[in-house]
Amino acid sequence: MEQRITEKPNIVFILTDDQGPWALGCTGNTEIHTPHLDRLASEGVQFTNFFCTSPVCSPARASLLTGRIPSQHGIHDWIRQGNVGERPIQYLQGQTAYTELLADNGYQCGLSGKWHLGDSLQPQKGFTHWYVHQTGGSAYYDAPMIRDGVLIQEPGYLTDVITEDALQFLDRHDGQEPFYLSVHYTAPHSPWIDNHPQEFVDLYRDCAFESCPQEEKHPWSIRTAPWSDDQRANLMGYFAAVTAMDRNVGRIIDKLEQIGIREQTLVCFLSDNGFNCGHHGIWGKGNGTFPQNMFDTSVKVPAIFSQPGRLPQGRVCEGLVSGYDFMPTLLEYVDIDHPDPDSLPGRSFMPLLLGEEDMGRDDVVIYDEYGPVRMIRTREWKYIHRYPYGPHEMYDLVHDPEERNNVVDQPDLQEHRAAMKSKLDHWFVQYVNPSYDGIREAVTGFGQLELAGPAGQGRKTYEDG
């Protein structure tokens, strides 16, 4: 086995699309087949309380990349326009991404898969290898992709094709410089029916799907949710998409071992946001309802970090961490400074990665936003405020972990509610860029068309619901 050793660790960041925190064997789901990710968890640290910054793809991805919340970077909904076409928009122009800092410090940066942050034709943010989806989602066969600056249709199964490109990137690694590789799958995002190899669909032919109870349709469920479709076929397709992706993760891990760099490589596995497959009567994530929801099934994501020899193996961490903590952690891991760390709302969770009990915080609180909807969450409580008029929600997570009983109007909890609201306001005032403040953005959940705030120059910014 050839050894290709660099001074700094290599990084492979695997990001899935719309994967609920429940959709892994290693998180306790006995129905879904994810042997390779279960193995990765056994060889690393698994987080059970990792939260996205916004329960929809583009804002959450932008936050992972920049360490900033949507009200700082200005992406408040999934990017509907500006990906390709006559007027491409670089939504993160002027925002420092960790990949730029990695590139400035000698890393070769590659991206295989979903970008969905605008101007997909143009390599951005320090990436020199750029094989990306033209928009953000599509059918899994004949998918619209970009290779070498050319718009193409990929005839193969997209999850396999993304992996093949990533494996070729790894094969070209010469060991002289460290590399960073983003493998951004579109799986398990819809469509689910007639879009995945039959061998994986057949695995779930007799599945009871007890992990996805089909509850009564939520009264806020959006009109485009697939309630009129065959729900069992949707579930089979969703689970098949996860298992097909899991097989490809195994191929990447095998490649790292084959070329002798597994122990020199940090492997990160996350999803951009959570997902409901009938949970709470919702099919979708935060924008599976209007107004948008902040259920844990929407805002929690699966999270695994592994580098044998440096990180503990088989550790399950219950610490509360967020997507806005990811950039500070990654930079500390590779010993690179951020040029303006005080502007970042997050903090490194390196102590948790290394097996320590906490991060040295006196009060661990998670914040989330989706346009004018904001959330504050502790271990015991969650409060959701919808500007300007509500409806608002509060949940006692100790006695009601599944968020069934909204106690926001309970008389004896009004003082506690006011304290949580005050803390929520204070935190956002500290970090929000007034030009991008989400409470002023008419986000519908049906897509962003233009730069937010004054930068949009008065153009229509969000698609109508």
Secondary structure as UniProt FT lines:
FT   STRAND          10..16
FT   TURN            21..22
FT   HELIX           25..27
FT   HELIX           35..42
FT   STRAND          45..51
FT   HELIX           57..66
FT   HELIX           70..73
FT   TURN            91..94
FT   HELIX           98..104
FT   TURN            105..106
FT   STRAND          108..113
FT   TURN            120..121
FT   TURN            125..126
FT   STRAND          129..133
FT   STRAND          143..147
FT   TURN            148..149
FT   STRAND          150..154
FT   HELIX           158..172
FT   STRAND          179..184
FT   TURN            187..188
FT   TURN            193..194
FT   HELIX           198..201
FT   HELIX           202..204
FT   TURN            205..206
FT   TURN            210..211
FT   TURN            219..220
FT   TURN            223..224
FT   TURN            227..228
FT   HELIX           231..258
FT   TURN            259..260
FT   HELIX           262..264
FT   STRAND          265..271
FT   STRAND          276..277
FT   HELIX           279..281
FT   STRAND          283..284
FT   HELIX           286..288
FT   HELIX           296..299
FT   STRAND          300..306
FT   TURN            309..310
FT   STRAND          315..317
FT   STRAND          321..322
FT   HELIX           323..325
FT   HELIX           326..333
FT   TURN            334..335
FT   HELIX           341..343
FT   HELIX           350..353
FT   TURN            354..355
FT   STRAND          366..370
FT   TURN            371..372
FT   STRAND          373..377
FT   STRAND          381..386
FT   TURN            387..389
FT   STRAND          393..396
FT   TURN            397..399
FT   TURN            401..402
FT   TURN            408..409
FT   HELIX           411..413
FT   HELIX           414..431
FT   HELIX           434..436
FT   HELIX           438..440
FT   HELIX           453..456
FT   TURN            457..458
//
